[in-house]
Amino acid sequence: MPQIENQMLQLQVLRQDPEKVKERLTIKNFGEPELVDVIIALDDERKKTQLEFENNQSRVNSISKEIGGLMAKGQKDEAETKKQEVATLKSTLQPITEKLAVVEKQLHDELIKLPNLPSTLVPAGKTPADNEVVKEGGVKPTLMEGAVPHWDLIKNYDIVDFETGAKITGSGFALFKGKGAKLQRALIQYFLDFNTAAGYSEFHPPFMVNEASAYGTGQLPDKEGQMYHMEEDNFYMIPTSEVPITNIYRDEIVKEESLPIMMTAYSPCFRREAGSFGKDVRGLNRVHQFEKVELVQIVHPEKSYQVLDEMVAHVEKLLQSLELPYRILRLCGGDMSFASALTYDFEVYSAAQEKWLEVSSVTNFESFQSNRMKIRFKDENGKSQLVHTLNGSSLALPRIIACLLENNQQSDCINLPKVLHSYFGANSI
């Protein structure tokens, strides 16, 4: 379990201006602002207990030195009295140590309930309806008469099979086959090439992580029960490659001149999506396992918001290259993730469904993750500072595929955007 030292920065922020912290937590619709006062009180108790231990230990050390001097002078009776005093003091150390461990665990357990504080750029709001649309691009297509949604198209062209996926595993698992599998592979390769051309280094990470890794990026504690957990090994199936990729640098001091560190990775992603299935999430709109290419940056804290804008622009260019209509939203406090300081969502327009579907989130976590993972750098004065971490989807495949199929359907084929022709080996399905 992470130690309290990992969370000292968070404690400092709480203690400096607890009322401001409560105000920011309210923006994020956090329901327990009084937890800030509980944490400060526990930290006071921790400090008091720690001081009691240190004072008693210091007294033990001091008297032990006196005993040596008394023995050297032949004052054995006085030395024996001091020994009894030391024994009495030592007997108090173990209970104090035990009490300190209990208080530190209580403090840790309360601290991890607090989400990251939202940026001042985050708009107030409780639901996705309160998100701000900051930009819209591309052209919504006019579909032919008789156009159908992708769950009909995948059957007509025999490229995705949910029935067999359910037989193999269960509801919400898709079997891609033939040209459907090839399209998925083409998109993955194109996304990775697009990212590496922009300076991102490619990684292929493990698809399971340990508890420390899941805690470091903020997936644990898993308040919504979204992660698949293997109890015997205490491993978690990753919900995104952000988790293993960011943890590459856990417990490390990176060189300031190496910043920014730009990484990209493909992985399958596993999410329970409990209670999410129904008429509004048919077909590829929501599945338990899906493919995604991810971006992660580890940056100097002074540059993280500049980098956030650059990552948003990068994902926008990727969507433009796919010739899909899109919009960019700044998420309100109530729609943000636990670890986020500021998030932009990308949605593409599904013409057959006549709705917007989320395909990417680009997020600045500031120092929330790096504080948990102890990713630091030394500045020009030799002082250790926490880096800032960011990540973004580029892109999540299921809804991209759904929109490509729906928006480009013709009477006898499904056209593909030009950038995919060489990757797919054909202009259409």
KOLPALO-443750 format. One record per residue (C-alpha): residue in three letters; x, y, z. Coordinates in Angstrom, 3 decimals, decimal comma. Layout:
# residues N
LUMGU ala X Y Z
...
# end
This chain:
# residues 429
LUMGU met 0,000 0,000 0,000
LUMGU pro 1,415 3,478 -0,873
LUMGU gln 2,889 5,355 2,054
LUMGU ile 1,783 8,744 3,381
LUMGU glu 5,029 10,314 2,116
LUMGU asn 3,698 9,841 -1,425
LUMGU gln 0,759 12,079 -0,547
LUMGU met 2,484 14,909 1,311
LUMGU leu 1,936 17,337 -1,580
LUMGU gln -1,785 16,626 -1,496
LUMGU leu -1,798 17,234 2,265
LUMGU gln 0,072 20,519 1,831
LUMGU val -2,505 21,749 -0,683
LUMGU leu -5,367 20,817 1,662
LUMGU arg -3,786 22,554 4,634
LUMGU gln -2,832 25,741 2,781
LUMGU asp -6,395 26,641 1,775
LUMGU pro -8,996 24,064 2,826
LUMGU glu -11,927 26,289 1,875
LUMGU lys -10,611 26,728 -1,668
LUMGU val -10,170 22,948 -1,919
LUMGU lys -13,787 22,457 -0,839
LUMGU glu -14,931 25,000 -3,430
LUMGU arg -13,058 23,171 -6,230
LUMGU leu -14,443 19,825 -5,058
LUMGU thr -17,941 21,321 -5,279
LUMGU ile -17,299 22,139 -8,957
LUMGU lys -16,576 18,438 -9,429
LUMGU asn -19,823 17,596 -7,580
LUMGU phe -17,928 15,733 -4,884
LUMGU gly -20,488 14,891 -2,211
LUMGU glu -18,234 14,911 0,866
LUMGU pro -16,424 18,283 1,115
LUMGU glu -16,309 17,823 4,907
LUMGU leu -13,783 15,044 4,239
LUMGU val -11,174 17,808 3,918
LUMGU asp -11,639 18,664 7,624
LUMGU val -11,513 14,981 8,580
LUMGU ile -8,220 14,569 6,717
LUMGU ile -6,658 17,642 8,327
LUMGU ala -7,694 16,397 11,782
LUMGU leu -6,175 12,964 11,063
LUMGU asp -2,986 14,612 9,830
LUMGU asp -2,822 16,622 13,063
LUMGU glu -3,167 13,376 15,038
LUMGU arg -0,491 11,751 12,887
LUMGU lys 1,921 14,623 13,531
LUMGU lys 1,196 14,578 17,269
LUMGU thr 1,767 10,799 17,471
LUMGU gln 4,923 11,031 15,384
LUMGU leu 6,281 13,777 17,662
LUMGU glu 5,491 11,692 20,758
LUMGU phe 7,422 8,775 19,275
LUMGU glu 10,391 10,958 18,325
LUMGU asn 10,532 12,602 21,765
LUMGU asn 10,488 9,238 23,554
LUMGU gln 13,081 7,793 21,193
LUMGU ser 15,283 10,850 21,672
LUMGU arg 14,962 10,451 25,463
LUMGU val 15,925 6,757 25,167
LUMGU asn 19,005 7,690 23,152
LUMGU ser 19,996 10,441 25,546
LUMGU ile 19,646 8,304 28,693
LUMGU ser 21,475 5,410 27,018
LUMGU lys 24,465 7,691 26,569
LUMGU glu 24,260 8,685 30,248
LUMGU ile 24,328 5,014 31,261
LUMGU gly 27,630 4,524 29,495
LUMGU gly 29,153 7,471 31,358
LUMGU leu 27,841 6,286 34,724
LUMGU met 29,215 2,779 34,179
LUMGU ala 32,603 4,217 33,271
LUMGU lys 32,629 6,091 36,579
LUMGU gly 31,632 2,987 38,529
LUMGU gln 28,230 4,410 39,472
LUMGU lys 26,420 1,131 38,949
LUMGU asp 23,342 1,888 41,075
LUMGU glu 22,669 5,130 39,218
LUMGU ala 23,247 3,334 35,921
LUMGU glu 20,781 0,623 36,915
LUMGU thr 18,132 3,244 37,705
LUMGU lys 18,662 4,789 34,285
LUMGU lys 18,354 1,373 32,670
LUMGU gln 14,961 0,933 34,297
LUMGU glu 13,946 4,362 32,973
LUMGU val 15,066 3,352 29,458
LUMGU ala 13,123 0,097 29,713
LUMGU thr 9,991 2,003 30,714
LUMGU leu 10,398 4,437 27,827
LUMGU lys 11,045 1,632 25,328
LUMGU ser 7,877 -0,106 26,448
LUMGU thr 5,937 2,978 25,283
LUMGU leu 7,460 2,977 21,791
LUMGU gln 5,683 -0,107 20,464
LUMGU pro 2,149 1,091 21,350
LUMGU ile 2,966 4,496 19,847
LUMGU thr 4,268 2,824 16,676
LUMGU glu 1,099 0,748 16,444
LUMGU lys -1,070 3,804 16,969
LUMGU leu 0,878 5,705 14,300
LUMGU ala 0,341 2,873 11,796
LUMGU val -3,403 2,924 12,491
LUMGU val -3,629 6,705 12,081
LUMGU glu -1,543 6,652 8,887
LUMGU lys -3,791 3,973 7,394
LUMGU gln -6,893 5,963 8,329
LUMGU leu -5,345 9,062 6,759
LUMGU his -4,401 7,177 3,600
LUMGU asp -7,863 5,617 3,327
LUMGU glu -9,502 9,044 3,524
LUMGU leu -7,017 10,749 1,181
LUMGU ile -7,614 8,299 -1,645
LUMGU lys -11,313 9,162 -1,583
LUMGU leu -10,526 12,686 -2,789
LUMGU pro -10,594 13,219 -6,559
LUMGU asn -8,173 15,485 -8,350
LUMGU leu -9,076 19,156 -8,064
LUMGU pro -10,527 20,529 -11,312
LUMGU ser -8,791 23,305 -13,231
LUMGU thr -10,323 26,777 -13,059
LUMGU leu -11,168 26,265 -16,758
LUMGU val -13,655 23,513 -15,878
LUMGU pro -17,266 24,672 -16,266
LUMGU ala -19,801 23,991 -13,536
LUMGU gly -22,373 21,315 -14,286
LUMGU lys -23,631 17,905 -13,238
LUMGU thr -24,374 15,919 -16,405
LUMGU pro -23,064 15,564 -19,990
LUMGU ala -25,764 18,042 -21,006
LUMGU asp -23,719 20,713 -19,181
LUMGU asn -20,527 20,119 -21,198
LUMGU glu -19,364 23,028 -23,379
LUMGU val -19,053 22,544 -27,137
LUMGU val -15,876 24,447 -28,018
LUMGU lys -15,557 23,501 -31,691
LUMGU glu -17,336 21,582 -34,440
LUMGU gly -15,816 20,413 -37,712
LUMGU gly -16,378 18,254 -40,762
LUMGU val -19,570 17,831 -42,754
LUMGU lys -22,491 15,680 -41,698
LUMGU pro -23,293 13,392 -44,628
LUMGU thr -26,674 13,084 -46,300
LUMGU leu -27,357 9,372 -46,415
LUMGU met -29,085 7,525 -49,229
LUMGU glu -32,682 6,445 -48,849
LUMGU gly -32,864 3,199 -46,937
LUMGU ala -29,624 3,767 -45,013
LUMGU val -29,314 1,589 -41,923
LUMGU pro -27,347 1,713 -38,641
LUMGU his -24,092 -0,186 -38,296
LUMGU trp -25,622 -3,133 -36,422
LUMGU asp -27,502 -3,944 -39,621
LUMGU leu -24,522 -3,177 -41,868
LUMGU ile -22,209 -5,557 -40,008
LUMGU lys -24,693 -8,365 -40,592
LUMGU asn -25,271 -7,456 -44,242
LUMGU tyr -21,524 -7,454 -44,960
LUMGU asp -20,740 -10,275 -42,496
LUMGU ile -17,859 -8,412 -40,811
LUMGU val -18,768 -8,425 -37,084
LUMGU asp -20,601 -11,209 -35,267
LUMGU phe -22,093 -10,487 -31,838
LUMGU glu -23,968 -13,780 -31,596
LUMGU thr -20,804 -15,866 -31,864
LUMGU gly -18,988 -13,415 -29,563
LUMGU ala -21,700 -14,040 -26,967
LUMGU lys -21,325 -17,805 -27,423
LUMGU ile -17,557 -17,605 -26,963
LUMGU thr -17,629 -15,234 -24,005
LUMGU gly -20,855 -13,411 -23,249
LUMGU ser -23,056 -10,441 -24,075
LUMGU gly -21,137 -7,339 -25,150
LUMGU phe -18,208 -9,156 -26,801
LUMGU ala -17,769 -8,853 -30,570
LUMGU leu -16,125 -11,243 -33,030
LUMGU phe -14,562 -9,274 -35,899
LUMGU lys -13,996 -11,356 -39,001
LUMGU gly -12,919 -11,068 -42,622
LUMGU lys -12,893 -7,470 -43,800
LUMGU gly -14,113 -6,315 -40,384
LUMGU ala -10,971 -7,708 -38,757
LUMGU lys -8,856 -6,242 -41,558
LUMGU leu -10,441 -2,790 -41,110
LUMGU gln -9,685 -2,884 -37,405
LUMGU arg -6,058 -3,844 -38,074
LUMGU ala -5,757 -1,106 -40,725
LUMGU leu -7,042 1,550 -38,323
LUMGU ile -4,676 0,460 -35,538
LUMGU gln -1,663 0,620 -37,865
LUMGU tyr -2,717 3,976 -39,291
LUMGU phe -3,234 5,505 -35,842
LUMGU leu 0,165 4,285 -34,623
LUMGU asp 1,898 5,589 -37,764
LUMGU phe 0,127 8,945 -37,394
LUMGU asn 1,315 9,225 -33,784
LUMGU thr 4,913 8,119 -34,327
LUMGU ala 5,195 10,566 -37,247
LUMGU ala 4,334 13,311 -34,735
LUMGU gly 7,200 12,283 -32,427
LUMGU tyr 5,553 9,735 -30,120
LUMGU ser 7,571 6,606 -29,260
LUMGU glu 5,650 3,354 -29,665
LUMGU phe 5,270 0,791 -26,874
LUMGU his 3,484 -2,539 -26,638
LUMGU pro 2,679 -2,946 -22,929
LUMGU pro 1,352 -5,793 -20,762
LUMGU phe -2,428 -5,955 -20,816
LUMGU met -2,596 -6,739 -17,090
LUMGU val -1,264 -4,544 -14,288
LUMGU asn -0,662 -4,914 -10,567
LUMGU glu -2,395 -2,978 -7,821
LUMGU ala 0,335 -0,329 -7,539
LUMGU ser 0,036 0,518 -11,235
LUMGU ala -3,764 0,768 -11,136
LUMGU tyr -3,547 2,943 -8,021
LUMGU gly -0,909 5,192 -9,591
LUMGU thr -3,062 6,314 -12,518
LUMGU gly -6,200 6,658 -10,399
LUMGU gln -8,084 3,526 -11,506
LUMGU leu -7,992 2,289 -7,914
LUMGU pro -9,964 2,549 -5,770
LUMGU asp -12,408 1,352 -8,459
LUMGU lys -15,477 3,246 -7,319
LUMGU glu -17,597 2,262 -10,331
LUMGU gly -16,541 -1,394 -10,495
LUMGU gln -15,336 -1,048 -14,090
LUMGU met -12,162 -3,155 -13,918
LUMGU tyr -11,821 -6,897 -14,391
LUMGU his -9,869 -8,277 -11,422
LUMGU met -8,080 -11,632 -11,137
LUMGU glu -8,130 -12,262 -7,414
LUMGU glu -5,664 -15,145 -7,292
LUMGU asp -2,861 -13,045 -8,814
LUMGU asn -4,222 -9,634 -7,795
LUMGU phe -3,855 -8,422 -11,385
LUMGU tyr -6,235 -6,114 -13,235
LUMGU met -7,098 -6,195 -16,942
LUMGU ile -6,287 -2,740 -18,262
LUMGU pro -9,160 -0,366 -19,116
LUMGU thr -6,705 1,592 -21,298
LUMGU ser -2,986 1,427 -22,121
LUMGU glu -2,580 4,726 -20,267
LUMGU val -2,230 2,621 -17,118
LUMGU pro 0,837 0,514 -18,010
LUMGU ile 2,453 3,210 -20,168
LUMGU thr 2,384 5,943 -17,517
LUMGU asn 3,658 3,475 -14,912
LUMGU ile 6,853 2,914 -16,910
LUMGU tyr 8,224 5,894 -14,976
LUMGU arg 6,719 5,116 -11,565
LUMGU asp 9,210 5,760 -8,697
LUMGU glu 11,722 7,366 -11,068
LUMGU ile 13,464 10,706 -11,324
LUMGU val 13,588 11,675 -14,996
LUMGU lys 16,022 14,192 -16,444
LUMGU glu 14,515 17,610 -17,021
LUMGU glu 16,072 17,748 -20,473
LUMGU ser 14,255 14,524 -21,418
LUMGU leu 10,862 16,238 -21,039
LUMGU pro 8,430 15,991 -22,685
LUMGU ile 8,282 12,184 -22,817
LUMGU met 5,841 11,263 -25,610
LUMGU met 4,484 7,716 -25,797
LUMGU thr 1,869 5,884 -27,838
LUMGU ala 0,566 2,336 -27,528
LUMGU tyr -2,056 0,008 -28,936
LUMGU ser -3,937 -2,318 -26,615
LUMGU pro -7,239 -4,042 -26,146
LUMGU cys -9,213 -2,390 -23,345
LUMGU phe -11,437 -4,217 -20,877
LUMGU arg -14,367 -2,574 -19,061
LUMGU arg -17,340 -4,079 -17,305
LUMGU glu -19,608 -1,179 -18,327
LUMGU ala -22,012 -2,490 -15,685
LUMGU gly -25,627 -1,581 -16,324
LUMGU ser -24,778 0,245 -19,549
LUMGU phe -26,473 -1,999 -22,084
LUMGU gly -29,800 -1,121 -23,689
LUMGU lys -31,405 0,338 -26,796
LUMGU asp -29,107 3,400 -26,816
LUMGU val -25,888 1,392 -26,762
LUMGU arg -26,522 -1,224 -29,435
LUMGU gly -23,874 -2,861 -31,583
LUMGU leu -20,410 -1,319 -31,333
LUMGU asn -21,557 1,692 -29,316
LUMGU arg -20,589 0,009 -26,040
LUMGU val -18,701 -3,259 -25,589
LUMGU his -16,714 -4,953 -22,821
LUMGU gln -13,541 -5,390 -24,904
LUMGU phe -12,389 -2,934 -27,548
LUMGU glu -9,203 -1,817 -29,287
LUMGU lys -7,652 1,586 -28,737
LUMGU val -4,502 3,508 -29,533
LUMGU glu -3,437 5,815 -26,713
LUMGU leu -1,251 8,886 -26,296
LUMGU val 0,606 9,657 -23,047
LUMGU gln 2,851 12,615 -22,292
LUMGU ile 4,985 13,282 -19,208
LUMGU val 5,850 16,969 -19,184
LUMGU his 7,266 19,916 -17,276
LUMGU pro 4,504 21,323 -15,004
LUMGU glu 4,804 24,784 -16,560
LUMGU lys 3,975 23,409 -20,010
LUMGU ser 1,164 20,933 -19,380
LUMGU tyr -1,687 23,160 -20,575
LUMGU gln 0,206 24,076 -23,724
LUMGU val 0,762 20,355 -24,304
LUMGU leu -2,935 19,677 -23,645
LUMGU asp -3,839 22,071 -26,482
LUMGU glu -1,269 20,384 -28,743
LUMGU met -2,713 16,938 -28,005
LUMGU val -6,240 18,160 -28,718
LUMGU ala -5,028 19,560 -32,060
LUMGU his -3,307 16,240 -32,841
LUMGU val -6,471 14,193 -32,272
LUMGU glu -8,489 16,736 -34,271
LUMGU lys -6,165 16,297 -37,273
LUMGU leu -6,551 12,533 -36,972
LUMGU leu -10,344 12,797 -37,134
LUMGU gln -10,131 15,256 -40,025
LUMGU ser -8,018 12,761 -41,944
LUMGU leu -10,790 10,174 -41,505
LUMGU glu -13,245 12,683 -43,034
LUMGU leu -15,644 12,324 -40,117
LUMGU pro -17,866 15,095 -38,705
LUMGU tyr -16,757 15,811 -35,139
LUMGU arg -17,109 18,160 -32,223
LUMGU ile -14,899 18,965 -29,238
LUMGU leu -16,377 19,408 -25,758
LUMGU arg -14,896 20,766 -22,553
LUMGU leu -16,258 18,540 -19,821
LUMGU cys -18,103 20,039 -16,886
LUMGU gly -17,193 19,152 -13,303
LUMGU gly -19,834 16,465 -12,974
LUMGU asp -18,786 14,578 -16,120
LUMGU met -15,041 14,417 -15,445
LUMGU ser -13,065 11,388 -14,330
LUMGU phe -11,833 10,993 -10,756
LUMGU ala -8,216 11,819 -11,732
LUMGU ser -8,828 14,578 -14,273
LUMGU ala -7,979 18,265 -13,851
LUMGU leu -9,333 19,194 -17,299
LUMGU thr -10,725 16,982 -20,072
LUMGU tyr -11,751 17,551 -23,668
LUMGU asp -13,960 14,927 -25,301
LUMGU phe -14,186 14,284 -29,036
LUMGU glu -17,435 13,043 -30,499
LUMGU val -18,152 11,935 -34,064
LUMGU tyr -21,563 12,184 -35,676
LUMGU ser -23,326 8,947 -36,516
LUMGU ala -25,589 9,842 -39,418
LUMGU ala -27,640 6,646 -39,368
LUMGU gln -28,242 6,871 -35,621
LUMGU glu -28,504 10,668 -35,739
LUMGU lys -26,449 11,036 -32,569
LUMGU trp -22,982 12,012 -31,384
LUMGU leu -20,686 9,231 -30,148
LUMGU glu -17,654 9,789 -27,936
LUMGU val -14,421 8,489 -29,509
LUMGU ser -11,678 10,224 -27,529
LUMGU ser -10,876 11,979 -24,268
LUMGU val -7,778 14,158 -23,893
LUMGU thr -6,942 14,925 -20,268
LUMGU asn -4,472 16,872 -18,161
LUMGU phe -4,030 15,202 -14,764
LUMGU glu -1,532 17,837 -13,587
LUMGU ser 0,406 16,245 -10,674
LUMGU phe -2,385 13,927 -9,441
LUMGU gln -0,952 10,787 -11,036
LUMGU ser 2,715 11,730 -10,655
LUMGU asn 2,147 12,383 -6,946
LUMGU arg 0,782 8,858 -6,555
LUMGU met 3,536 7,351 -8,690
LUMGU lys 6,377 9,601 -7,475
LUMGU ile 7,477 10,587 -10,986
LUMGU arg 9,804 13,534 -10,493
LUMGU phe 12,539 15,579 -12,104
LUMGU lys 15,273 17,769 -10,659
LUMGU asp 15,093 21,414 -11,663
LUMGU glu 18,096 23,639 -12,367
LUMGU asn 18,522 24,209 -8,629
LUMGU gly 18,644 20,475 -7,941
LUMGU lys 15,210 20,496 -6,286
LUMGU ser 12,870 17,572 -6,989
LUMGU gln 9,546 18,488 -8,584
LUMGU leu 6,600 16,419 -9,725
LUMGU val 5,988 16,177 -13,462
LUMGU his 2,555 16,588 -15,004
LUMGU thr 0,929 13,722 -16,928
LUMGU leu -1,540 13,806 -19,817
LUMGU asn -3,229 11,208 -21,961
LUMGU gly -5,570 10,993 -24,912
LUMGU ser -7,316 8,412 -27,066
LUMGU ser -6,182 8,365 -30,678
LUMGU leu -8,512 6,669 -31,163
LUMGU ala -11,007 4,181 -29,657
LUMGU leu -12,023 1,908 -32,517
LUMGU pro -15,592 0,592 -32,033
LUMGU arg -17,442 3,874 -32,475
LUMGU ile -15,010 5,058 -35,148
LUMGU ile -15,794 1,889 -37,100
LUMGU ala -19,535 2,373 -36,477
LUMGU cys -19,427 5,890 -37,884
LUMGU leu -17,182 4,989 -40,827
LUMGU leu -19,619 2,243 -41,805
LUMGU glu -22,771 4,296 -41,350
LUMGU asn -21,606 7,592 -42,815
LUMGU asn -19,996 6,032 -45,905
LUMGU gln -22,591 3,413 -46,841
LUMGU gln -23,644 3,165 -50,481
LUMGU ser -26,196 0,924 -52,164
LUMGU asp -23,605 -1,749 -52,963
LUMGU cys -20,554 -1,008 -50,765
LUMGU ile -19,093 0,988 -47,913
LUMGU asn -16,509 3,534 -49,028
LUMGU leu -13,413 4,165 -46,921
LUMGU pro -11,540 7,460 -46,424
LUMGU lys -8,481 7,917 -48,668
LUMGU val -5,974 7,642 -45,802
LUMGU leu -7,061 4,042 -45,194
LUMGU his -6,893 2,786 -48,797
LUMGU ser -3,257 1,650 -48,634
LUMGU tyr -3,673 0,230 -45,116
LUMGU phe -6,813 -1,704 -45,993
LUMGU gly -5,692 -2,664 -49,492
LUMGU ala -8,915 -1,458 -51,106
LUMGU asn -11,066 1,653 -51,446
LUMGU ser -14,207 0,091 -50,043
LUMGU ile -15,865 -2,879 -48,384
# end
